[in-house]
Amino acid sequence: MIELASQNDLFAEYSGNYRHKVDPSHRVALPACWRLDGWPQSFVVARWPICEEGTVAEKQHLLVLTPERWRAVYATLTTQSISDPKAAALSREIGSAYARLTLDKVGRLPLVDWLARDAAIEGEALLLGLVNRFEIWNPKRYAEFQAESKRLASEAYKQIAL
């Protein structure tokens, strides 16, 4: 018989993919299995990826980080030299492209208008689990990107020992 871990042994992890409606106020419900007691209720939501202007609109989506994952990103950004122009550019791009958001009482993430607009999140959203973080996509954009994502995953699998 397989014994399940107690809820106290669990840590926030995000798996699976889910399609959820997005209301006119840009609120999207997180799956119930991503909202267990003790799991994060607040997140850093960033426009992603960061690429050259005009080259990535079809891949633009939202990257959602837990406070724990955000602290690691923050530590990396804030330890870079302030006189390094590339580090400053990266901090500028990330700093101007995220918002701290908190789930409402029914488990919806209220996306700010500019994040929803930039990622073309309207009417319906696709939520993809990435183990310690998740992404929110326009379903049509993800369908167009999915073949490239599978190719990249195959390349990474060959390089990473699991």
N, C-alpha and C positions, 0 to 999 in steps of 0.2 A: 504494500500500500504506500502511495506517495503522500508524504506529510507536507502540508502547506505551511509556509512561514506565517508567523503571527503578523498582524498589521504593524506592530512595533518594529519588526525586522525589515520592513519595506523602506525603500527610498524612492523618490520620485523618478519614474521612468516612463517614457512615452513610446508606445508601439502601436502599430496598425495605421490604417488610413480611414478617414471618416468624411462623409459629405454632410455638411450642415447648412441650414438656411441662415442667411444674414438679413437682419431686419433693416428697415430704413435708417435707423440710427447707427448702423454698422456694428451691431452687437452679434457676436457669433458664440454659440454654446460650445463649450468643451465637452468631450465625451465624459460620461460619468466615471469611467475607469481611470481618467486622468485627474479626477477631483477627489481623491480619497482623503480622509481626515489626516491632517498633519502634512499634506503635500502643499506645495506653494500655491498661494492665492494671488500673488502679485508677480508680474513678469516684466522683463525688458523686451519690447517688441521693436525690431529694427527692419527698415527697408533693406532688402538683400537681393543680389550681391552688390558689392561696390565695384563698379567697372567704369570704363571710359564712357563719357556722355554719348547717349544714343546707340550704344552697341548692345544693350542688354534688356531693352524694354520687354521682350518676349519671355525673359527669364525672371523678371522682377517679381518677388514674392515677399512674404514677411517671415523673418526668423524670430522665434520666440525663445528667450533664454530664462531659465530659473535664476533667482538671486545668486545661488551658488555658482552657476556657470558664468553669470555676468561679472561676479567678483574676480574670476580668473581673467576674463577679457580686460576688465578695468585695471587690474594689477599690471598686465602687460603694457597697456597703453600709457599708464601713468609713470612707468619706469623708463620710458624712452626719453632721449635727450630732447629738450625743447628747442634746441638749435638744429636738429635734424629735419630738413624740409619734408622728407618723405614721411617721417613719423608724424609731423605736424599735419600733413595732408590727410593721413589716415585718421588721426584723431578728429580732424575737422569733419571728414565725411561721416564717420561713425557718430560723432557727437551731434551732428545736425540731422541724423536719420533714425533716431530712436525715441521711444516714449516709454515711461513706466506706467503700466496699466494693471488694474486690479479687477478680479472677477466680481461681478455683482452677486446679489443674494441667491440667484438661481443658476449661477455657474456660467454666465456669459462674459466674454471678454469684450469690453467696449472699445473698438478700434477708433482712433482719432481719424478725422476726415482725410487728412493728407496721407496717412499710411494706407487707408483703404483705397484712395484714389490712385496712388502710385503703384499699388499691387493689383489694381483692377478687381478688388474684392467687392462684389455687389450681387445681391440676390442669393448666391450660393458660394460656399467656400469648401476647399478640400484641405483637411488637416492631416499632416503626415508626421508620424512619430519618428524621431531620430535618436532614440535611446535616452539621452540626457537633455534633450531640447526638442522642439517641434517646429514645423513650418506651416504657414497658411498660404494657400495658393488659389488663384483663380483656376477652376477646374480645366478650362479650355487651354490656358497657358501650360498647365502641368502636362496635359495630354500631348502637347506639342514638344515638350522638353523630355518626356519620359524615356524615349529611346536613347538620348544622349546621357541621361542619368544612369541607365542600365549599363551603357558602355563604360562610363567612368567608374561605376561600382565594380565592374569586372576587372578593370585595370588595377584598381586599388586592392581588390581581393588577392591578386597575384603578388602584390608588394607587401601586404600586411600578413603577418603570421597570427592567426586567430587561435 
